[in-house]
Amino acid sequence: WNLELFSMNTSRFIMPAFRFGVHDLKEAIKLIDAGVCGFCLYGGKAHEVAALTRKLRAHAGKPLLFASDFENGAGSQISDMTEMVSNMGIGRNNNLDNARLKGNITAAQAKLLGINWIFAPVIDLHARPDNPIVSIRSFGSDPKIVAKLADAFLENLEKNRVASCLKHFPGHGDTRVDSHLELARIERPLAKLEKNDWQPYRALISKASSVMSCHLIQTEIDSLPASLSERWIKNILRQKLGFGGVVITDALMMGAIVQNFSEKDYLRLGLIAGNDILLYPPEPWSAIKTLNSLYEKKFLDQTIFNAASTRIERLLGRLEDSAAGAMPAANDFLNLESIHQKSALKLAHECLAWPHGRARHLPWPAGPLRYLEVGNKKTDFIPSGEFWSAKTVGLAVRQAKPALRHLIASMHDKAHLPSFAKILASSGFDLKPPQNARYPKAPLLIGIFHKPRAFSGVLGLEPQDIEKINAALAVNPRVPSLAIAFGDPETINQLPSTLTALATFSDSPNSQLAALKILTTAFSSAKP
């Protein structure tokens, strides 16, 4: 490629989103013709994703980047593929083999689909339980363990020629708000951030293909968010920490950016700061037009594009052959995913935990089971696109344009999982309403579905959830009861300390099946 021609096409530094069910192939082809570097993919079925990546590559006639947030495998985004347990589940046991297996499966899944860039691993520390966006996405609070497990994960991505991405720089662990909604402030002082949160970066920065800069403010360094700050990216990430690979912004459609900066400003500042790729601007055609105008009017220097071009080319050169094969045969795909499913189920079993020694009342007596489920619903929307559940979210959505409101709504489509009640009923459990006094001796099972969700702004049990649980417990406080946290284990600490509790660290189907095995064993071993 002619580097000068390459760098003159400013569209090359934009990566739009492609959401199945929202965007269409014709529009994606037009964006490829305009020169974008590739797409970040969300949702879809496996065959749809594989067909899209191959059609767009064939049309482009040159290497493209296809990325996705496969933090827990392809099933994190794609409904008919295997999803694995969260990083926190693996961190709980501090098992390198499990981290390697997760990375290996993720790489194999990505290559099947034609995806060559995974926005993982998350190396944020689990610094505060009330952080609404990190939680189970983190390997843990110990930076040495986080670095070790993330290393094992990304090693298997990179050796399979799938790019890894360390996120979210400079560290999203010690924050109180979700940057999807508003600018997040790093609470800890710079000295503590450097000592703890940057340890994983120091350990992994020479091994990872990319780093994602995040919309975080730490005022000792800059009043601008790190994603738009030269001090953070050029001075600290590139010079002080020595990273020479691709830097990509976190999604620019997030509330932290669109509520505080104009399109012209965040595009200009993002590239001047040292990012190579601008991820997911809310309106890609407008972003392309604005970026071209900034270049033509000399608000952006040619040297910026030359440096970014070199790094993008280097990345593409390593990855271009890794996802260029033919569409996988249906039987081959099913066979491989069957193997992945077995491995993921084994991982889910190994990551189960009884927090704070709460395994007290098993085995249970056989018979009917009262079941209560909380949190297993996607965020509610009113017709205009506003959220019912959180004022801050409602504000972010009200300020967004209609097309963006639709995209935000679609981000929650996968938040509604098959109810654990359905799994229990199909396995022969006789389920009764949780507050049914006709069955006062029936054990009580509580399924809690709470995990970090983009644009939710909250984490943990809501007051109405706790009220429902207490009412169900009050039917007969003497019968065995068990709460299963399908996601954030901190929800268990909001419940009475005498309550038996199991943590799965995930709401994936595999983690639900692992929990089912515990219950099946408990009932089958109970005395009649």
N, C-alpha and C positions, 0 to 999 in steps of 0.2 A: 504493500500500500504506500501511496505517496503521503508522507506524514503531513505536509503542508495542506494538501487538499482535505485530508482526514480531519485536521484540526479546524479547518475553516467551517466545516459543517457543525455548527454549534448544537444542532439537535442531537448529536451523538452523545452529549453529556446529560441527556434526560432519559430516565427509565420510567415510563408510564406503568400503570397497573392494568392488568387484564383480569376482570372478574367474570367468571362463567355465569351466564344468566343476566349479566348487566351489559357487558361489552360484546361486540361481534367481530367476526373475522375480517370483514371488509374494512372496518375502521382500523383494525390492527395492521392490515396490509398497507393502508395509507400512511400510517405512522412509520412503518418500516421504510416506505419510499421516501418519507421526509428525512430519515436518517437516524432515528432513535437507536440506542445501543441494544435494546431488547425490552423485556417486560418482566414485571413482578407478577406472578400468577396466584390467583386465589380461587378456591373452590373447584367445582367440576368433578366429573368422573374420570377414572384413569384413562379410558380410551379417548376421551375428549381432549385431555391435556396432551397426551402423546401425539394425537393427530395435529393439534394446533402447533406444537413446537416444530414438528417436521414440515408442515406446510409453510410456516413462516421462514424457516431456514431455506427451504427450497426456493421460495420467492425472492428472498434477499440475495441468495447466491454468495453469501459471505458469512463469517462467524457472527453469532448473536449471543447475547447473555440472556438466559432464562433463569430467574430466581424465584424462590418461594420460602416462606417461613415454616420450614419443616423442623421445628424445634423438637417435636416428639415423633419424627418420622412423617412420611407422606400422608398418613391418616390425620395429621394435624389440620390438613386443608382438604383432603380428597376423601369423600365419604366411603368409597369402596376399596380403600387401601388400609393397611395396618397402621394403627396408632400405638405408640409405646408410652411407657410410664414417664412421668416428668423427671426433670433433672434432680429435683429435691428427693424423689424416691430413690434414685441411684446414689445421691450424696448421703442419704441416711445410712447406707451400708458401706459407703466409701469403697466401692468395688470397681476396680479398674477394668476387669473383664466385662462387666455390665456396660460400662461407658463405651468400651471398644465395640461391643456388639451393637449398641444403639447407633454408633457412627457408621458401622459397616452396613447395617440394614438400611439406614437413611441414604447412604451413597448408592446402594444397589437400586433402591426405589427411584431415586432421582434419575439415574441413568436410563432406567426403563422408560421414563416419561419424557426424556429429552431435556431435563433440567440440569444445569451445570453450575448452579450457584445456590448454596443454602445459607440463609440468614440465621446462622447458628454457629457456635454455641453462645448462649447467654452466659456471660461471666460476671454479671452483677452479683454483689453479695446480698445475702438475705439479712439485711442490717436492721430492719424494723418490721414487726408483724403487721402494722397498719399500712404498709406500702400497698397501694391498690393495684399495682401493675407488675410487680416482680414475684414475690411469694414463691410458689412451687416451680417457677421457671428457673430459679437459682439452684445451683448445686449445694449451696449452704452458706454459712456465715464465716467459715474459716477460709481465708484467701489461698492458703496452701492446698487445701483439699479441692477448692474450686479450680485452681490452676491445673492440678494433677488430673482430675476427671475430665475437664474440658480438653486437655491435651490428648487424652486417650480417645475422646470422641472425634476431634478434628483430624487426628492422625489418619483415621480410616476414611474420612472424606477426601483429604488431600492425596493420599496414595492411590485413590481411585479416580483422580483427576476431576474431582468435584470441589469447587471453591468453598472455603469456609469463611465465616464472618464473625469477628469478635464484636459483641454488643452488650451494653450500650455505652459507648465512651462519652464522658469520663467516669461513669458509674451511676446507675439509676437506683442503687440499693437504699441509700439514705435519703429518700424523698417521701413526701406526704401526698402528692397528687399525681394523677395520671397525665402524662404529657400529651396524650391524645386529646385532652380537654383544655389544658392551659399550661403555661410555662411552669415547669417543675424546678424547684430550688433544692440544690444539694445542701442538706442540713449540716453535715460535718465540716469542720475546718479543713483547709487545704492540706495541712500537715498530716492529718489522719487519713484523708483521701489518698494522698501519695503513699503513705505507709501501708494501707490495707487494700483499697480498691484497685490500685494500679499494680499490685503484685501479679495478678493473672496476666495482665498486659505485658509486663516485663518478661514473664516466663514464656509467653506464646507468640509474641509479636514477630519473631523471626520465622515462625512456622505457618502462620495464617495468611490466607490470600488477601483478606480485606478486613476493614474495621468500619463499623457503623457509628457515625457521630450522632449524638442525641440532643434533643431540645431541652437542655438543662442549664441552669444558671448557677454559678458559684462566684459570688461577687468579689472575692479576693483576686480572681483572675480577670474577669470581664463582666460587664453589664449585659453583653450579648449572650445568647445561648451558645453552647459549645459548637453546635452544628453550623453556626454562622460566624464563628470567631477565629481570626488568624492566630490569636494568642493560644487558643486551645489546640487547633489542628496543626498549624505550621510550627509554632514554637514548642509546644509540649509533645504532641503525638509524633510529629515527624522528626523534630530536632532532638528533643530531650529523650524521648523513648525510642527513637531511631526507626520508626516504621516507614518503609519505602513502598508498600503495596497500595492497592486501591482503597480510597476512603469514599464511602457513600453516605449521604445524609439519611437519617430516619425519614419516614414519609412526610412530605411537605404539606399534605392535606390535613395534618393534625392540628387540633385547636391551638396548640402552643405557638404555631407559626401563623396560621391564617387569621387569628384574632389579633395579632400584634405587629404584623409586617405586611407591606404591600407585596404583590407578586414581583414587581421590579426589584424591590429591596432584597427579598429573600433569595431570589435567583442570583443577583449580583453578589451579595455577601457570601452566599454559599460557595461560589466558585473562588472568590478572592480568598476566602478562609483556607482553602486547600482541599476541599472536596473534589473528587474526580467525577462523580455521578450524582445527579439530583434526583432523588427517588420520589415517585408518585406525587407530582404536582396535581392539584385538584382538577385543572383543566389543561391537558397536555398541549392542545393546539395553541392556546393562549400563551403558554409557557414558551413554546418554540418561537412564536412571533416576538415575544418580549426579549428572549435571549438573543435572537438575531439582531434586534434593534440595539440592545446594549453593546453588542460587538461592533456593529456598524458605526455607532456614535462614540466608539472608543472608551466606553465605560468599563470595558474588560479588555485586558491586554492579551496579545497573541501568545505571550510566553505562558500564560495560565493554561491555555488550551493545549499548547505543545507538551507541557509537563503531564497534564491529565491524559492526553492521547497516548503518550509513551507508556504510562502505567496500564491503561485499558488494553492497549495492543499486547502488552506482555501477558496480561491475564488471559486474553482470548487465545493467544498462541499456545498456552498450556492446556486450555480446556476445549478447544474447538473440535477435537476428535472424540471426546469422551461421550458425546451424546448425539452423534451423527449417524448412528446405525439405523437399520430398518425397523419398522414397527414390530414389536414383539408379538409372536403368535399367541392366540388366546390361551391355549393350553400351557404354554411356557409361562405366561404371566400368572395364571392361576396356580401353577405348581410352585413358582417362586414365592408368591404371596402366602401360600399355605405354609411354607417353611418359615417365612417371616412371622406369621401368625403364631405358630408354635413357640418361637423364640420370644415373641413379645409377651405371650401368656406366662411363660417361665419367668421373664423379668418382672412381670406384675406380681407374681406369687412371692418372689424373693424380696420385693420392696414393701410388702405389707408390714405394718408396725402397730404395736399396742402402746400408744403414747402414755408416759407417766405410769406404767404398770397398771393400766385400767382393765386388764383381762381378768375379771373376777367371777362372772356368773355363768360361764360356759362349762359343761354342756347344758343345753336348755331342755325343758320337758317337751315331748312331742305333742302335736295338736295344732290348733289355729294359731296364727301369728298376726298380731296387730301391726300395721305398717303405716308410717308417716314419712312423706317425702317433702323436703323443702329446698327451694332454690333451683329446681330443675325446670326452668322456663327461660325462654329468651326475653330480652328486654322488651317491654310493651311500647308500642308507638301509637300516637293518634294520627289521623289521616294526613295532617300537614307534615309529618315526619318528626315531630317533637317527642321527647321521651316523657313518660309519666313519672318515672321512678326517681330521677335525680335532677335537681334544679340546675346544677352546673352543666350537666349533659344537655338539658333542654336549651340552655343558653347557647352552647356551642352549636347545636343543630339549628336553632332559630336563626343564627347569624350566617349559617351556610346557605349556599344556593341550592335550589331544589335537586339538581343532579347530585350534589354532594350529600344531601340528606338521604337520598336513595342509597348511595354507596355506604354510608354509615350504617343504615338499617341492615344492609346485606351482610355487614361484618358480623352480625349476631345470628345469622341463619343457622350456623352450626352449634350455637350455644344450647340448643334444645336437643338433648340426647334421648335415646330410648329409655323409658322409665325403668328403674331397677325393679319396680313392681311387676313389669311384664316378664322380666327374667325370672323372678321368684315364682310367679304364677305358672309359667311354662315348665318350671322344674318341680311342680307338684305342691308348692306351699299353699296352704289355705289362708288367704289374706282377709283380714277383717279391718274395719275402720279403726283408726288409732284411739278414738275416744268412745268406743262402743262398750258401754258398761255391761252388756250381756255376756261379755267374755273377759271378766275381771282377772282371770288367771292366765290369760294368753300373754306370752312374752311380747314386749314392744321392741320393734326395730325401727330405727330412724335413719333414713338416707339423706345425707346433707350434700347438696351439689353447689359448692361455691368455689370459684377459682378466679384468677385475674382475667378480666375481659376488657378489651379495648373499648374506650368510650363509656365504660360503666361508672368509673370514678369511685366505686365503693368495693369493699371486700369484707367478707365475714357475714355472720348472721344478722339479719335485720330484726328490730323489736317484734314484729309480728311473727317471725319464725320462732323466736324464743318463747313467745306466748303460746304458740301451737304445741311446741315440744313440752312445755311445763304442764299444759292441760292434759296431754296424753299420758305423761308420767303420773299425774295425780289420780288417774283412774284406779290404779292399785300400785302404790310405791313399793310393795314387797315383791312383785314379780320381776323376773330377769328382764333387763333392757339393754339394748346395744345401739350405740350411734356409730354409723360408718361415715367418715369424712371422705367423700369422693372429690378430692381436690385439696383445698387449703386446710392443713391440719390444725391451724390456729382456731378454727371454729369450735373445736372440742373444748378449748379453754373457756368458752362462753357458756358452757353447760355445767350442771352440778358435778362436783368433783367425784361423787360416788358412782357416776354413770360409766358403765363399761364402754370403751370406745376403740374403734379400729380406724387406722389411717391408710388409705390406698395411694395418696399423693397424685391421683389422676381420676378423671371421670370417663376414661376411655372404656369401650366395651371389654377390653381385656382385664382392666382393673375391676370392673364389675363382676366378671366371671371368676376372678381370683377371690373376691369377697364372697361370692356364692359358694365356693368350695368350703370356706370357713363355716358358713351356716349349715351346709349340707352335712359336714362332719359333726358339727355340734348337735344337730337334731338326730342324726343316725346313731350317735353314741349315747344319747340321753336314755334314761330308764323310762319305760312306759308308765 
